[in-house]
């Protein structure tokens, strides 16, 4: 359980990095959405976010970005969390569909919302990780005593 909490925290941190990278690239390079997602999916630092590769693959298959983004994120609800996936999923309706300023504003809003979530996740990890480890150790000791 403690490792699951830590892994979720790492994924949320990767999502924040992803949004920062998206913002920068859109602001300065203004790529198409397909080239943006494809280039981000190829980066090793976003390996913990398999929805990027899934989305890029679906778009290469001929799907539009919005539906590819939704389908790819739907598969990640368990690992990201329902609310976090909804925050990131909201970008599917904006990226490539509206003007640059609206896209940048949507990314900034999603990033701010995720940063609030990550603060709560950090607190949860620090509070519950030691609890889960202690329960695991005590369970091991109890099992040893029972076997003796």
N, C-alpha and C positions, 0 to 999 in steps of 0.2 A: 504494500500500500504506500509506503514511504517513497519507494522508487517511482510509483505511478504519479504521485504528487510532484516529484522533482521533474519527471519527464514532461508533464503538462506545463509546468513553469517554463521549461526550456522551449517548448513549442510556442507558448505565448510570446516569449522573448524573440523568437525567430519571426513571428508574425509582425511584431513591431519593427524589426529590422527590414522585413519585406516591405512594409508600408512606407518606411523612410526611403528605401531604394526606389520604390515606385514613384513616390513624390518627386524625388530628385531627377529621375530619368524623364518623367513627363514634363517637368518644368523646363529642363535644359535641352533635352534631345527630341522631345515630342514624337516618339515612335508610334507606330500603329499598336493597337492593343495586342494583336497576335504576336508581333515581334517582341513586345515588352514581356509578355508572359513566357514566350519561348526562351528568351535570353535569361530570365530570372530562374526558370525551371532548370536550366543547365548549370546553374551555380551550385557548387558543393555546399556552401553555407546554408542553403535552403533545403537540404536533404530531409530534414525533419518535417517538411511540409509537402507530403506527397500529392496534395491536391493541385499543386502547381504543375507537376508533370502530367497528371491526369487531365487537367484543363488544356494544356498544350497539345496533348495527344488527341483529345476530342476535337479541338479546333483544326488540327491537321486533317482529321477525318471529314471535315466539311461543316461541322456545327458552328453556330455563331458563338460569340464570347459569352453572352449572358446565360445561355442554357448550359454551356460547357462549365462555366464557373459554378452554377447552381448544382449541377450533377456531381462535380468533383468535390464540392464542399459537403454535400449531403452524405457522402461516404465517410467524412471526417468528423461528423458531429460527436461521436463517442470520444475521439482522442482530443479534439479541441474544446469541446463543451458546446452545448446548444446555443447559449447566448453569445459566445465568442464567434461561433460559426455564423450566426445571424448578423453580427456586426460586420464581419468580413464579407459575407454574402451580399450585403447591401451595396457593395461596390460594383457588383455585376450589372446593376441597373444604371450606373452612372458612367463607368469607364467606357470610352469609345462611343457613348451615346449623347454626350453633352459637350459644352464648350470647355476649354482647358481650365478656366478658373473654377468652374463647378466641380470638375474632376479632382482638382487639387484640394478644394474645400472638403469634399467627401472623404478623401484619403486622410486629411488632417483630423477630421471629426472621428473617423474610425480609429485612428491612432490614439487620440486622446481617450476614447472610450476603452480601448484595450489597455492603455497605461493605468487607468483606474482599476481594471480587473486584475492586472498583474500585481498591483500592490496588495490586493486581497489574497491573491494566490501565494505571494511571498509570506504573508503572515500565516496563512494556513500551513504552508510547508514547515515553517519554523516551529509552529505550535504542535502540529500533529506528527511530524516525522519522528521526533524522539519518543512520543507515545507509542507509535507503531513498532518501533525498534524494541522498546521495553516490553511490550506485550509479546513480541516474538521471542525474546530471550526468556521471559518468564514461562512461556508455553513450552519451550525446549527443556527448561529445568523441570517443569511439572511432568513432562513426558519421561524424562530420565528417572525421576523419582518413582513414577508408576511402574516403569520397567524393572526397577530394582526390587 
